Amino acid sequence: MTHFDASDGAFLINYRFRSLCLLLLCILTASCTSPAPKPTYFPGYPIGYVERGVASWYGPGFHGNKTANGEVYDMHQLTAAHRTLPLGSIAIVRSPATDRQITVRINDRGPFARGRILDLSLAGAQALGMVGSGTAQVELRVIGFKGRADHMGALRVQIGAFADQNNALILLERARRIYFPGRIQAVELTEGRRFRVQVGEFRSEQQAEAAASKLESELGTQSFIFRDDG
């Protein structure tokens, strides 16, 4: 008969407890050290892209309208409009002046004004403290993507916007002698209907930039590049 006293029981319990702790530690360590799965982006997605320039904001006049990705624009959400980034891009936007930063999702196209890189929602502008001034210098950094991963739309060059449709038609005919195809897009803005003259269907930034430079040189226009998701 094997002798077994209380001290043997305590030893056995402690041994089992230590073994269980060691097993749990191994499991936790393995899960912590295993590399997390990397997100998959479609070819050409600009993860890590950085851009610096002037941001503006848009609010009440557009609240409730559809955005470029089909959502209803809510000026109280942290969203933004960018001309070329894939819709669904997630970006950190920082104000160097105040050192405030926010994270926004790109769900719309714009700003359709030369010299600006981003249109923030009202909530975004409030968070950065730029509502009163209307614009601010910012740094944009793309950190992720939550959107369609099947394709990116073609790049186009916008060379003008007119209240008079005839003026838009005249410019379009001049532009078509340089690049084809071209089109006029009618949009309803807070200041009224505008007719935007847009040229080309380019697959790379380099092609679009070369076209924009040529159009500006030969037509004397001011242009900017945007991605067409239609």
HELIX and SHEET records of a PDB file:
HELIX    1   1 ALA A    6  THR A   33  1                                  28    
HELIX    2   2 LEU A  122  LEU A  128  1                                   7    
HELIX    3   3 GLN A  165  ARG A  176  1                                  12    
HELIX    4   4 GLU A  205  LEU A  219  1                                  15    
SHEET    1   A 7 VAL A  50  TRP A  57  0                                        
SHEET    2   A 7 ARG A 116  LEU A 120  1                                        
SHEET    3   A 7 THR A  79  ALA A  81 -1                                        
SHEET    4   A 7 GLN A 101  ASP A 108  1                                        
SHEET    5   A 7 SER A  89  ARG A  94 -1                                        
SHEET    6   A 7 THR A 135  PHE A 145 -1                                        
SHEET    7   A 7 VAL A  50  TRP A  57 -1                                        
SHEET    1   B 4 GLY A 182  LEU A 189  0                                        
SHEET    2   B 4 GLY A 192  PHE A 202 -1                                        
SHEET    3   B 4 LEU A 155  PHE A 162 -1                                        
SHEET    4   B 4 PHE A 224  ARG A 227 -1                                        
END                                                                             
